[in-house]
Amino acid sequence: MLIDRLKTSAVLISITAVLLYLDATMSPKGSEGIWLLPLLLFFSLGTAWDISGLLSNSGRQVHRRATLLATAIITLSACLPMMWPLFGSEYPPNCPVGKLGWIAIASVASVFLLLLAEMMEYGKGPAGAIERTCGGVFVSVYVGLPMALLVSLRSLGDGNWGLAAILTMIAVTKSTDAGAYFSGKAFGKHKLIPRLSPGKTREGALGGILIATIVAFACLKWLFPAIAGEATGPVEAATIPGLDQPLWGALCLGPVLAITGMIGDLAESLVKRDSNAKDSGNLLPGLGGVWDVTDSLIAAVMPAFLFFVAGVAA
């Protein structure tokens, strides 16, 4: 088990490092993030596959192929504005849809795609069109919308500013797990939500928040400038005074991403327990399912996006 975990981790880290390097050094201007799309699709569709499997294995019907397609459509919708520069033009700045509007359009289209899939097969198999549609909408929206926001987060600012924002978000969110684990081992006495996750404690949660805040400060103080360089953010000055300072930005970003990350982790525990399953999947040998990697990030993307738009690291 440990060998499998190390092998899988090594492969994931190696592929991720190569794609990050290519994205940082070879992305066409206006299409920053294009090299990260294979990684984005793997984690997006892998997570949707895991959740669909949990639903199916617990007796809840879901149209898996249509759900995966709907998830991919929502995830990739945020990439549409970066297509214009690839063909030598600039995305229209006065386009009424804007850049985030494509995500809303794709979400609506995906709902009707799932309905159309049920229409095409209605009467050919078992009943349950409503349940399958509801399950598909839940999976595709729950996974697709945050993954699309990841693309939008990468597109913030110019150059590698958005890449620095993504890496900061991931580092802060994932450091919460380590902080909570070691703090819980050392000081944990009071269970957080024992019905969902018996191993999590309130003391561990506080330790995770503290570590996330420290990591946020380190990222905003040193990592962010090292990656972003002279690139500027989406706003010339912080829209909320003080957020552009590493200390105040960390005091906001750290606790919020830590808490939302823990909520995302507990959300996965909720679905697994209600599905009577121990693991979310087996796509990653030694690590479990892809959802085990993305659970906290899915919940942390939206507040991270809002904080960076509001002026963190501006």
Secondary structure, DSSP 8 states (H G I E B T S, - for coil): -HHHHHHHHHHHHHHHHHHHHHHHHH--TT-TTGGGHHHHHHHHHHHHHHHHHHHHHTT----HHHHHHHHHHHHHHTTGGGHHHHTT----TT-TTTTTHHHHHHHHHHHHHHHHHHHHHTTTS-S-HHHHHHHHHHHHHHHHHHHHHHHHHHTSSSTTHHHHHHHHHHHHHHHHHHHHHHHHHHH--SEEETTTEEEEEHHHHHHHHHHHHHHHHHIIIIIHHHHHTT---SSSS-SSTTTTSHHHHHHHHHHHHHHHHHHHHHHHHHHHHHTT-SSS-SSBTTTB-THHHHHHHHHHHHHHHHHHHHTTT-
